Amino acid sequence: MVNLLNVGKLPPALEARLAGAFHLTTLPQQQDTNQFLQEHAAEFNAVVTSAAVGVSAELIDRLPNLKVISNFGVGLDKIDLAKAHSRGIPVGYTPDVLNDCVADIAFGLMLDVARGISSADRFVRAGKWPKGALPLARKVSGANLGIVGMGRIGRTIAKRALGFDMSIRYHARRPVSNVEWHYEPNLLELAHWADFLVVITAGGAGTRHLINADVFSALGPKGFLINVARGSVVDETELIKALQAKRIAGAALDVFENEPQVPTALFEMENVVLLPHIASATVETRQAMADRVYDNLESYFKDGTLLSAADAP
Ligand code: 8YV
């Protein structure tokens, strides 16, 4: 019997399915998690988690018989991959199945912040329509789209942008092979060129505050920021300052530095769209993610392979 330790926040149906196939223990449900691990850590050979929670180096160290980790989500920034790989522990995750939904939300946010959809909805509900009109908005079709990060989701966003007749350029650490879009090695140049700067790069130490005050200045008073990556990639304090000083036109955010806390300074701004990290949150995509979490574990304990394994850092 496989003893599986759940440390994350999983959909209940996935938990039930895992409990049917493995001996499942949910760590946060234990009265004293520290004492529980002192007594039982050696029993576990697998961990399941979610992108928001991850698996720390400390936890990996405490589980001497850990063989595999399965993550609900594509983000690996909260999993200590270096530690896992140093112990030869493969990490499964859920790429590809969420590309469509995250790209859809990137466009939803772009359209909303540019055309003022949420703001116009508030205007109508507040009974303001009979008293006057809203200011004119910004056209999205045909605009310049700068994409920061050109992985699977970045490419899906670019595909959507073709339908909007947008010009597309991207920035990444290096040019991505088999990508036809113009590569911009200088992030500030990309921000300067872009009308909409969409951030969809991995989180973690390497990209922390990549989107900083200089990027906002380059984006300029007509440029919009859209973040569907990780809150850590954007310097939130500098973003608020840039918005307050009208150094950028607006921002649409699905992710934040300290979720679920959102800086209240953003609440009053009509040129800001705020979502509670829902880019992958559809019935279809969350089901596909749950299936992949399960299938990765099943496959590992059948023949030692994963359907989708994270690369070594
Ligand atoms: C989910 C995500 O919100 O895949 C990710 O990295 O951030 C989202 O898809 C997350 O996995 C739920 O914990």
Residues whose N, C-alpha, C, O or C-beta is under 5 A from the ligand:
A	BS01	8YV	K9 S50 A51 A52 F72 G73 V74 G75 H277 S280
